[in-house]
Amino acid sequence: MKFRTKIDWWIGLVISFLPITSIWMIIRYFQIGGITNAVIALVMLIISISVVPLFFITYNLNEKELLIKLGFFNTMKIAYDSITSIKETKNPLSSLAMSIDRIEIKYGKGGCVLISPKNKQEFLKVLREKMEAK
């Protein structure tokens, strides 16, 4: 079962602000002839575009494990039998979540991840069912 990430409007706005501001700065600096500043803004744009995959995080609950997918290439796998605790949280630490309405999953020997599926209660129900089946 696949769940998309929940995106708080203000987090989306803040993350979108960086590339938009960088594009504006590039255009503005080229207009006034500030090539050095335009290059700096271009570097900022490239760096800020790296956050775009955060808008496309998915959480897949397959038969044996939770797969957290960030973009096309990054996948984190957590086996159900390695999960030691699950709790709802509002922890603001940096994580694979675009919302403060999060789930903290502890696994293995000290591993921890914060996620924010759109339909949190259904996600928790399915996750607990899959964990009990193992």
N, C-alpha and C positions, 0 to 999 in steps of 0.2 A: 504494500500500500504506500502511495506517495503523498507527501504533504509538502506544500510550499512554505516558504518563510513568511512570517507575519512582518509587515513593515510599518513601524510607527511613522506617522506623517512627518514629524519633526526630524527624525533621523534621516529619512529620505530627502528632506529639504536640505539639511546640512551637507549630506554627501553629494547631492546634486549641485550645490552651490560652488564647490571647488572647481569642477570642470567648466561650468558656465562662466565663472569669474576668470578663469585662465584664458578662455577663448576671448572674452571681452578685453582682457589685458593685451593679448597678442595683437588684436585688431587695433586697439588704441595706440600701442607703442609703435606699430608700423606706420600709423597715420602721422605721428609726431616725429618719426625718424629715430626712435630709440631702439636700434637693432639689438644691443646688448640686453636691454630689458625685455624685448620680444622673445629672445632666446631663453631667458630665465622663465618667462611665462610659458613658453612651449614645454620646457622641462617640467614645470608645475602641472601642465595639462597631461603630459604622459604619465606622471606619477599619480595624478588624481583619477585618471581613467582606470587605473589598476583596481579601484574599489567597485567598479561596475559589476563584476561577478557577484558581489554581495546581494544584489537585487534578485539573483536567480538561484539562491540556495534552495536545495530540496533535501528532504529527509525521507528516505525510503526504508520501510520496514519489510524486509524480505523474510524468508523462512528461518535463517540462522543468525542474522545480524542486522544492526541498524547501519545504514549507509548515509553519510552526510556528504552531499555533493556540492562543491563550490565551483561553478563554472564547468568547463568541459573536462578538465584534467585532474582536478584535486578531489579525491574521495577519501573520507575517513571511515574506517570500518570498526564497529564495536559489536563484538559477539554478545548475544543476550546473556549467556552464562557468565560473562565477565562483569556484568553490571552489578554494583554493590548497593547503590542507592539512587533514587529518583525523587526530586522534590521541586515544587514550584517556587520560583524566586523572582525578585525584582533587581537582582544583582546587576549593577551597571558596568561591570568589567568588560573589557574588549572580548568579543567572542564571535562565534559563527551565528549571530543573531542580529536581526535588524529591528528588534523590538525589546523594550525593557520587560515585557511580559514573557518570562522565560521559564525553561525547565533546566535544572541542573542534573546532569547525569554523571555519577561517579562510577568508575570502572577500573578493573585491573588493580595494580598496585600504585595507587595515587593518581590515576588519570581522572580528569574532570573536563567536561565540556558543557557550555551553556548554549542552548538552542531555543528558537522561538517559532514553532510551527503555527500556522494560521489557525487551525482548529485544534487548539491545545488539549481540550478535554477528550476529544475523539482519539487524538494521537496517544495520550496517556492510556486510554482504555485498550487500544490495540497493542501498544507496547507491553503493557502488563499481561495481556493474554498471551502474547508471544513468549514472554519470559516464563510464564507458568507452564507453557507447553514444553519447555526444554528441561 
